[in-house]
Amino acid sequence: MGKMIGIDLGTTNSVVAIMEGGEPKVITNEEGGRTTPSVVGFTKTGERLVGQVAKRQAITNPENTV
């Protein structure tokens, strides 16, 4: 069987999984979570943020967060 990856791009959260030994395995994000908030943002200096860190800055920088 070839390599497979599944991506669930949700409106609130997203999840990525691979097939390993015939079983699906969810890939954890940088913070160890199995789901990642579907949020992208940019800091005031232009740095790109994704997931939980982007969600955290949405309150203080809403004009640069989607």
PDB file with one MODEL, atoms N, CA, C and O in Angstrom:
MODEL        1
ATOM      1  N   MET A   1       0.838  -1.173   0.000  1.00  0.00           N
ATOM      2  CA  MET A   1       0.000   0.000   0.000  1.00  0.00           C
ATOM      3  C   MET A   1       0.885   1.240   0.000  1.00  0.00           C
ATOM      4  O   MET A   1       1.876   1.296   0.728  1.00  0.00           O
ATOM      5  N   GLY A   2       0.534   2.230  -0.811  1.00  0.00           N
ATOM      6  CA  GLY A   2       1.286   3.480  -0.861  1.00  0.00           C
ATOM      7  C   GLY A   2       1.072   4.321   0.383  1.00  0.00           C
ATOM      8  O   GLY A   2       0.222   4.012   1.218  1.00  0.00           O
ATOM      9  N   LYS A   3       1.837   5.368   0.497  1.00  0.00           N
ATOM     10  CA  LYS A   3       1.701   6.277   1.636  1.00  0.00           C
ATOM     11  C   LYS A   3       0.431   7.101   1.480  1.00  0.00           C
ATOM     12  O   LYS A   3       0.093   7.548   0.383  1.00  0.00           O
ATOM     13  N   MET A   4      -0.267   7.295   2.598  1.00  0.00           N
ATOM     14  CA  MET A   4      -1.500   8.072   2.577  1.00  0.00           C
ATOM     15  C   MET A   4      -1.494   9.097   3.696  1.00  0.00           C
ATOM     16  O   MET A   4      -0.959   8.862   4.779  1.00  0.00           O
ATOM     17  N   ILE A   5      -2.095  10.227   3.411  1.00  0.00           N
ATOM     18  CA  ILE A   5      -2.275  11.273   4.411  1.00  0.00           C
ATOM     19  C   ILE A   5      -3.702  11.794   4.270  1.00  0.00           C
ATOM     20  O   ILE A   5      -4.208  11.956   3.160  1.00  0.00           O
ATOM     21  N   GLY A   6      -4.331  12.049   5.388  1.00  0.00           N
ATOM     22  CA  GLY A   6      -5.675  12.615   5.392  1.00  0.00           C
ATOM     23  C   GLY A   6      -5.645  13.953   6.100  1.00  0.00           C
ATOM     24  O   GLY A   6      -5.032  14.087   7.159  1.00  0.00           O
ATOM     25  N   ILE A   7      -6.302  14.939   5.522  1.00  0.00           N
ATOM     26  CA  ILE A   7      -6.342  16.273   6.111  1.00  0.00           C
ATOM     27  C   ILE A   7      -7.799  16.699   6.235  1.00  0.00           C
ATOM     28  O   ILE A   7      -8.528  16.735   5.244  1.00  0.00           O
ATOM     29  N   ASP A   8      -8.216  17.017   7.444  1.00  0.00           N
ATOM     30  CA  ASP A   8      -9.558  17.531   7.699  1.00  0.00           C
ATOM     31  C   ASP A   8      -9.427  19.023   7.961  1.00  0.00           C
ATOM     32  O   ASP A   8      -9.036  19.438   9.052  1.00  0.00           O
ATOM     33  N   LEU A   9      -9.754  19.821   6.962  1.00  0.00           N
ATOM     34  CA  LEU A   9      -9.687  21.276   7.102  1.00  0.00           C
ATOM     35  C   LEU A   9     -11.045  21.769   7.591  1.00  0.00           C
ATOM     36  O   LEU A   9     -11.941  22.059   6.797  1.00  0.00           O
ATOM     37  N   GLY A  10     -11.176  21.857   8.889  1.00  0.00           N
ATOM     38  CA  GLY A  10     -12.434  22.300   9.476  1.00  0.00           C
ATOM     39  C   GLY A  10     -12.487  23.807   9.621  1.00  0.00           C
ATOM     40  O   GLY A  10     -11.463  24.485   9.545  1.00  0.00           O
ATOM     41  N   THR A  11     -13.687  24.327   9.829  1.00  0.00           N
ATOM     42  CA  THR A  11     -13.838  25.766  10.000  1.00  0.00           C
ATOM     43  C   THR A  11     -13.384  26.233  11.378  1.00  0.00           C
ATOM     44  O   THR A  11     -13.057  27.406  11.556  1.00  0.00           O
ATOM     45  N   THR A  12     -13.362  25.325  12.358  1.00  0.00           N
ATOM     46  CA  THR A  12     -12.905  25.665  13.702  1.00  0.00           C
ATOM     47  C   THR A  12     -11.538  25.068  13.987  1.00  0.00           C
ATOM     48  O   THR A  12     -10.639  25.762  14.460  1.00  0.00           O
ATOM     49  N   ASN A  13     -11.379  23.779  13.700  1.00  0.00           N
ATOM     50  CA  ASN A  13     -10.117  23.071  13.930  1.00  0.00           C
ATOM     51  C   ASN A  13      -9.783  22.212  12.723  1.00  0.00           C
ATOM     52  O   ASN A  13     -10.667  21.843  11.951  1.00  0.00           O
ATOM     53  N   SER A  14      -8.505  21.897  12.564  1.00  0.00           N
ATOM     54  CA  SER A  14      -8.038  21.014  11.502  1.00  0.00           C
ATOM     55  C   SER A  14      -7.242  19.868  12.113  1.00  0.00           C
ATOM     56  O   SER A  14      -6.658  20.003  13.188  1.00  0.00           O
ATOM     57  N   VAL A  15      -7.229  18.725  11.401  1.00  0.00           N
ATOM     58  CA  VAL A  15      -6.537  17.522  11.865  1.00  0.00           C
ATOM     59  C   VAL A  15      -5.824  16.892  10.674  1.00  0.00           C
ATOM     60  O   VAL A  15      -6.332  16.915   9.553  1.00  0.00           O
ATOM     61  N   VAL A  16      -4.638  16.328  10.927  1.00  0.00           N
ATOM     62  CA  VAL A  16      -3.887  15.614   9.894  1.00  0.00           C
ATOM     63  C   VAL A  16      -3.585  14.218  10.422  1.00  0.00           C
ATOM     64  O   VAL A  16      -3.184  14.058  11.575  1.00  0.00           O
ATOM     65  N   ALA A  17      -3.779  13.200   9.569  1.00  0.00           N
ATOM     66  CA  ALA A  17      -3.494  11.820   9.960  1.00  0.00           C
ATOM     67  C   ALA A  17      -2.786  11.101   8.821  1.00  0.00           C
ATOM     68  O   ALA A  17      -2.929  11.464   7.653  1.00  0.00           O
ATOM     69  N   ILE A  18      -2.019  10.073   9.181  1.00  0.00           N
ATOM     70  CA  ILE A  18      -1.354   9.210   8.209  1.00  0.00           C
ATOM     71  C   ILE A  18      -1.782   7.777   8.475  1.00  0.00           C
ATOM     72  O   ILE A  18      -2.294   7.467   9.551  1.00  0.00           O
ATOM     73  N   MET A  19      -1.576   6.910   7.505  1.00  0.00           N
ATOM     74  CA  MET A  19      -1.803   5.483   7.709  1.00  0.00           C
ATOM     75  C   MET A  19      -0.479   4.863   8.106  1.00  0.00           C
ATOM     76  O   MET A  19       0.524   5.027   7.412  1.00  0.00           O
ATOM     77  N   GLU A  20      -0.475   4.155   9.218  1.00  0.00           N
ATOM     78  CA  GLU A  20       0.738   3.520   9.722  1.00  0.00           C
ATOM     79  C   GLU A  20       0.384   2.111  10.169  1.00  0.00           C
ATOM     80  O   GLU A  20      -0.365   1.932  11.129  1.00  0.00           O
ATOM     81  N   GLY A  21       0.916   1.113   9.479  1.00  0.00           N
ATOM     82  CA  GLY A  21       0.602  -0.272   9.809  1.00  0.00           C
ATOM     83  C   GLY A  21      -0.863  -0.603   9.598  1.00  0.00           C
ATOM     84  O   GLY A  21      -1.424  -1.431  10.316  1.00  0.00           O
ATOM     85  N   GLY A  22      -1.488   0.038   8.618  1.00  0.00           N
ATOM     86  CA  GLY A  22      -2.892  -0.213   8.334  1.00  0.00           C
ATOM     87  C   GLY A  22      -3.859   0.512   9.251  1.00  0.00           C
ATOM     88  O   GLY A  22      -5.071   0.339   9.129  1.00  0.00           O
ATOM     89  N   GLU A  23      -3.349   1.312  10.160  1.00  0.00           N
ATOM     90  CA  GLU A  23      -4.186   2.054  11.105  1.00  0.00           C
ATOM     91  C   GLU A  23      -3.929   3.556  10.959  1.00  0.00           C
ATOM     92  O   GLU A  23      -2.793   3.969  10.727  1.00  0.00           O
ATOM     93  N   PRO A  24      -4.977   4.372  11.094  1.00  0.00           N
ATOM     94  CA  PRO A  24      -4.758   5.817  11.039  1.00  0.00           C
ATOM     95  C   PRO A  24      -4.067   6.316  12.304  1.00  0.00           C
ATOM     96  O   PRO A  24      -4.364   5.854  13.406  1.00  0.00           O
ATOM     97  N   LYS A  25      -3.145   7.260  12.140  1.00  0.00           N
ATOM     98  CA  LYS A  25      -2.433   7.862  13.268  1.00  0.00           C
ATOM     99  C   LYS A  25      -2.488   9.375  13.094  1.00  0.00           C
ATOM    100  O   LYS A  25      -1.993   9.914  12.104  1.00  0.00           O
ATOM    101  N   VAL A  26      -3.097  10.054  14.067  1.00  0.00           N
ATOM    102  CA  VAL A  26      -3.191  11.510  14.021  1.00  0.00           C
ATOM    103  C   VAL A  26      -1.828  12.103  14.354  1.00  0.00           C
ATOM    104  O   VAL A  26      -1.180  11.698  15.320  1.00  0.00           O
ATOM    105  N   ILE A  27      -1.409  13.054  13.554  1.00  0.00           N
ATOM    106  CA  ILE A  27      -0.134  13.736  13.773  1.00  0.00           C
ATOM    107  C   ILE A  27      -0.375  14.892  14.741  1.00  0.00           C
ATOM    108  O   ILE A  27      -1.270  15.709  14.530  1.00  0.00           O
ATOM    109  N   THR A  28       0.420  14.954  15.790  1.00  0.00           N
ATOM    110  CA  THR A  28       0.265  16.034  16.765  1.00  0.00           C
ATOM    111  C   THR A  28       0.927  17.312  16.244  1.00  0.00           C
ATOM    112  O   THR A  28       1.864  17.266  15.448  1.00  0.00           O
ATOM    113  N   ASN A  29       0.419  18.440  16.712  1.00  0.00           N
ATOM    114  CA  ASN A  29       0.987  19.724  16.307  1.00  0.00           C
ATOM    115  C   ASN A  29       2.172  20.091  17.197  1.00  0.00           C
ATOM    116  O   ASN A  29       2.571  19.302  18.054  1.00  0.00           O
ATOM    117  N   GLU A  30       2.732  21.273  17.002  1.00  0.00           N
ATOM    118  CA  GLU A  30       3.920  21.704  17.757  1.00  0.00           C
ATOM    119  C   GLU A  30       3.691  21.742  19.260  1.00  0.00           C
ATOM    120  O   GLU A  30       4.635  21.598  20.037  1.00  0.00           O
ATOM    121  N   GLU A  31       2.444  21.936  19.672  1.00  0.00           N
ATOM    122  CA  GLU A  31       2.134  22.013  21.099  1.00  0.00           C
ATOM    123  C   GLU A  31       1.671  20.675  21.660  1.00  0.00           C
ATOM    124  O   GLU A  31       1.287  20.594  22.826  1.00  0.00           O
ATOM    125  N   GLY A  32       1.702  19.618  20.837  1.00  0.00           N
ATOM    126  CA  GLY A  32       1.316  18.286  21.292  1.00  0.00           C
ATOM    127  C   GLY A  32      -0.161  17.979  21.162  1.00  0.00           C
ATOM    128  O   GLY A  32      -0.602  16.904  21.568  1.00  0.00           O
ATOM    129  N   GLY A  33      -0.936  18.896  20.603  1.00  0.00           N
ATOM    130  CA  GLY A  33      -2.374  18.681  20.440  1.00  0.00           C
ATOM    131  C   GLY A  33      -2.696  17.881  19.192  1.00  0.00           C
ATOM    132  O   GLY A  33      -1.940  17.895  18.220  1.00  0.00           O
ATOM    133  N   ARG A  34      -3.827  17.183  19.225  1.00  0.00           N
ATOM    134  CA  ARG A  34      -4.267  16.390  18.080  1.00  0.00           C
ATOM    135  C   ARG A  34      -5.102  17.213  17.101  1.00  0.00           C
ATOM    136  O   ARG A  34      -5.286  16.811  15.953  1.00  0.00           O
ATOM    137  N   THR A  35      -5.602  18.354  17.545  1.00  0.00           N
ATOM    138  CA  THR A  35      -6.309  19.269  16.651  1.00  0.00           C
ATOM    139  C   THR A  35      -5.601  20.622  16.687  1.00  0.00           C
ATOM    140  O   THR A  35      -4.990  20.998  17.687  1.00  0.00           O
ATOM    141  N   THR A  36      -5.699  21.334  15.581  1.00  0.00           N
ATOM    142  CA  THR A  36      -5.062  22.643  15.462  1.00  0.00           C
ATOM    143  C   THR A  36      -6.131  23.655  15.069  1.00  0.00           C
ATOM    144  O   THR A  36      -6.850  23.434  14.095  1.00  0.00           O
ATOM    145  N   PRO A  37      -6.252  24.758  15.800  1.00  0.00           N
ATOM    146  CA  PRO A  37      -7.224  25.775  15.399  1.00  0.00           C
ATOM    147  C   PRO A  37      -6.975  26.225  13.953  1.00  0.00           C
ATOM    148  O   PRO A  37      -5.834  26.439  13.546  1.00  0.00           O
ATOM    149  N   SER A  38      -8.047  26.362  13.199  1.00  0.00           N
ATOM    150  CA  SER A  38      -7.952  26.791  11.797  1.00  0.00           C
ATOM    151  C   SER A  38      -7.856  28.314  11.741  1.00  0.00           C
ATOM    152  O   SER A  38      -8.771  28.994  11.278  1.00  0.00           O
ATOM    153  N   VAL A  39      -6.733  28.830  12.220  1.00  0.00           N
ATOM    154  CA  VAL A  39      -6.522  30.276  12.325  1.00  0.00           C
ATOM    155  C   VAL A  39      -5.136  30.610  11.783  1.00  0.00           C
ATOM    156  O   VAL A  39      -4.161  29.913  12.065  1.00  0.00           O
ATOM    157  N   VAL A  40      -5.062  31.684  11.004  1.00  0.00           N
ATOM    158  CA  VAL A  40      -3.789  32.197  10.497  1.00  0.00           C
ATOM    159  C   VAL A  40      -3.735  33.678  10.843  1.00  0.00           C
ATOM    160  O   VAL A  40      -4.733  34.392  10.740  1.00  0.00           O
ATOM    161  N   GLY A  41      -2.567  34.123  11.251  1.00  0.00           N
ATOM    162  CA  GLY A  41      -2.406  35.534  11.574  1.00  0.00           C
ATOM    163  C   GLY A  41      -1.005  36.008  11.264  1.00  0.00           C
ATOM    164  O   GLY A  41      -0.103  35.217  10.990  1.00  0.00           O
ATOM    165  N   PHE A  42      -0.846  37.309  11.316  1.00  0.00           N
ATOM    166  CA  PHE A  42       0.458  37.930  11.111  1.00  0.00           C
ATOM    167  C   PHE A  42       0.699  38.900  12.253  1.00  0.00           C
ATOM    168  O   PHE A  42      -0.199  39.638  12.658  1.00  0.00           O
ATOM    169  N   THR A  43       1.919  38.892  12.768  1.00  0.00           N
ATOM    170  CA  THR A  43       2.266  39.853  13.807  1.00  0.00           C
ATOM    171  C   THR A  43       2.412  41.228  13.171  1.00  0.00           C
ATOM    172  O   THR A  43       2.387  41.361  11.948  1.00  0.00           O
ATOM    173  N   LYS A  44       2.563  42.228  13.993  1.00  0.00           N
ATOM    174  CA  LYS A  44       2.729  43.591  13.473  1.00  0.00           C
ATOM    175  C   LYS A  44       4.031  43.757  12.696  1.00  0.00           C
ATOM    176  O   LYS A  44       4.189  44.713  11.937  1.00  0.00           O
ATOM    177  N   THR A  45       4.980  42.806  12.892  1.00  0.00           N
ATOM    178  CA  THR A  45       6.242  42.849  12.140  1.00  0.00           C
ATOM    179  C   THR A  45       6.208  41.957  10.906  1.00  0.00           C
ATOM    180  O   THR A  45       7.204  41.863  10.188  1.00  0.00           O
ATOM    181  N   GLY A  46       5.061  41.290  10.644  1.00  0.00           N
ATOM    182  CA  GLY A  46       4.919  40.467   9.451  1.00  0.00           C
ATOM    183  C   GLY A  46       5.190  38.987   9.630  1.00  0.00           C
ATOM    184  O   GLY A  46       5.106  38.232   8.662  1.00  0.00           O
ATOM    185  N   GLU A  47       5.514  38.548  10.841  1.00  0.00           N
ATOM    186  CA  GLU A  47       5.747  37.122  11.080  1.00  0.00           C
ATOM    187  C   GLU A  47       4.427  36.367  10.954  1.00  0.00           C
ATOM    188  O   GLU A  47       3.412  36.805  11.495  1.00  0.00           O
ATOM    189  N   ARG A  48       4.431  35.227  10.240  1.00  0.00           N
ATOM    190  CA  ARG A  48       3.237  34.408  10.047  1.00  0.00           C
ATOM    191  C   ARG A  48       3.028  33.494  11.253  1.00  0.00           C
ATOM    192  O   ARG A  48       3.968  32.857  11.729  1.00  0.00           O
ATOM    193  N   LEU A  49       1.804  33.436  11.737  1.00  0.00           N
ATOM    194  CA  LEU A  49       1.438  32.565  12.848  1.00  0.00           C
ATOM    195  C   LEU A  49       0.299  31.658  12.400  1.00  0.00           C
ATOM    196  O   LEU A  49      -0.581  32.084  11.652  1.00  0.00           O
ATOM    197  N   VAL A  50       0.315  30.404  12.857  1.00  0.00           N
ATOM    198  CA  VAL A  50      -0.774  29.482  12.543  1.00  0.00           C
ATOM    199  C   VAL A  50      -1.194  28.741  13.805  1.00  0.00           C
ATOM    200  O   VAL A  50      -0.420  28.602  14.753  1.00  0.00           O
ATOM    201  N   GLY A  51      -2.430  28.271  13.796  1.00  0.00           N
ATOM    202  CA  GLY A  51      -2.915  27.441  14.898  1.00  0.00           C
ATOM    203  C   GLY A  51      -3.157  28.208  16.185  1.00  0.00           C
ATOM    204  O   GLY A  51      -3.669  29.328  16.178  1.00  0.00           O
ATOM    205  N   GLN A  52      -2.778  27.577  17.294  1.00  0.00           N
ATOM    206  CA  GLN A  52      -3.052  28.119  18.619  1.00  0.00           C
ATOM    207  C   GLN A  52      -2.395  29.479  18.853  1.00  0.00           C
ATOM    208  O   GLN A  52      -3.008  30.363  19.452  1.00  0.00           O
ATOM    209  N   VAL A  53      -1.163  29.656  18.389  1.00  0.00           N
ATOM    210  CA  VAL A  53      -0.497  30.951  18.607  1.00  0.00           C
ATOM    211  C   VAL A  53      -1.208  32.072  17.844  1.00  0.00           C
ATOM    212  O   VAL A  53      -1.282  33.200  18.331  1.00  0.00           O
ATOM    213  N   ALA A  54      -1.725  31.773  16.665  1.00  0.00           N
ATOM    214  CA  ALA A  54      -2.491  32.773  15.917  1.00  0.00           C
ATOM    215  C   ALA A  54      -3.802  33.081  16.634  1.00  0.00           C
ATOM    216  O   ALA A  54      -4.228  34.234  16.697  1.00  0.00           O
ATOM    217  N   LYS A  55      -4.431  32.051  17.168  1.00  0.00           N
ATOM    218  CA  LYS A  55      -5.688  32.242  17.899  1.00  0.00           C
ATOM    219  C   LYS A  55      -5.471  33.113  19.135  1.00  0.00           C
ATOM    220  O   LYS A  55      -6.302  33.965  19.450  1.00  0.00           O
ATOM    221  N   ARG A  56      -4.360  32.901  19.831  1.00  0.00           N
ATOM    222  CA  ARG A  56      -4.059  33.689  21.030  1.00  0.00           C
ATOM    223  C   ARG A  56      -3.884  35.175  20.716  1.00  0.00           C
ATOM    224  O   ARG A  56      -4.304  36.028  21.498  1.00  0.00           O
ATOM    225  N   GLN A  57      -3.270  35.486  19.585  1.00  0.00           N
ATOM    226  CA  GLN A  57      -3.016  36.888  19.271  1.00  0.00           C
ATOM    227  C   GLN A  57      -4.221  37.574  18.638  1.00  0.00           C
ATOM    228  O   GLN A  57      -4.185  38.783  18.409  1.00  0.00           O
ATOM    229  N   ALA A  58      -5.277  36.837  18.352  1.00  0.00           N
ATOM    230  CA  ALA A  58      -6.457  37.413  17.703  1.00  0.00           C
ATOM    231  C   ALA A  58      -7.108  38.515  18.533  1.00  0.00           C
ATOM    232  O   ALA A  58      -7.694  39.442  17.975  1.00  0.00           O
ATOM    233  N   ILE A  59      -7.012  38.426  19.847  1.00  0.00           N
ATOM    234  CA  ILE A  59      -7.631  39.430  20.717  1.00  0.00           C
ATOM    235  C   ILE A  59      -6.877  40.756  20.645  1.00  0.00           C
ATOM    236  O   ILE A  59      -7.486  41.825  20.623  1.00  0.00           O
ATOM    237  N   THR A  60      -5.557  40.678  20.607  1.00  0.00           N
ATOM    238  CA  THR A  60      -4.747  41.898  20.607  1.00  0.00           C
ATOM    239  C   THR A  60      -4.415  42.404  19.207  1.00  0.00           C
ATOM    240  O   THR A  60      -3.971  43.542  19.050  1.00  0.00           O
ATOM    241  N   ASN A  61      -4.628  41.564  18.181  1.00  0.00           N
ATOM    242  CA  ASN A  61      -4.277  41.943  16.810  1.00  0.00           C
ATOM    243  C   ASN A  61      -5.333  41.402  15.833  1.00  0.00           C
ATOM    244  O   ASN A  61      -4.982  40.678  14.901  1.00  0.00           O
ATOM    245  N   PRO A  62      -6.614  41.738  16.027  1.00  0.00           N
ATOM    246  CA  PRO A  62      -7.675  41.145  15.207  1.00  0.00           C
ATOM    247  C   PRO A  62      -7.609  41.520  13.728  1.00  0.00           C
ATOM    248  O   PRO A  62      -8.060  40.752  12.878  1.00  0.00           O
ATOM    249  N   GLU A  63      -7.056  42.680  13.413  1.00  0.00           N
ATOM    250  CA  GLU A  63      -7.010  43.103  12.010  1.00  0.00           C
ATOM    251  C   GLU A  63      -6.045  42.264  11.170  1.00  0.00           C
ATOM    252  O   GLU A  63      -6.112  42.296   9.942  1.00  0.00           O
ATOM    253  N   ASN A  64      -5.156  41.518  11.813  1.00  0.00           N
ATOM    254  CA  ASN A  64      -4.190  40.676  11.100  1.00  0.00           C
ATOM    255  C   ASN A  64      -4.390  39.195  11.382  1.00  0.00           C
ATOM    256  O   ASN A  64      -3.456  38.404  11.248  1.00  0.00           O
ATOM    257  N   THR A  65      -5.601  38.816  11.772  1.00  0.00           N
ATOM    258  CA  THR A  65      -5.883  37.421  12.117  1.00  0.00           C
ATOM    259  C   THR A  65      -7.150  36.964  11.406  1.00  0.00           C
ATOM    260  O   THR A  65      -8.163  37.663  11.408  1.00  0.00           O
ATOM    261  N   VAL A  66      -7.081  35.775  10.795  1.00  0.00           N
ATOM    262  CA  VAL A  66      -8.232  35.193  10.099  1.00  0.00           C
ATOM    263  C   VAL A  66      -8.508  33.832  10.693  1.00  0.00           C
ATOM    264  O   VAL A  66      -9.438  33.149  10.264  1.00  0.00           O
TER     265      VAL A  66
ENDMDL
END
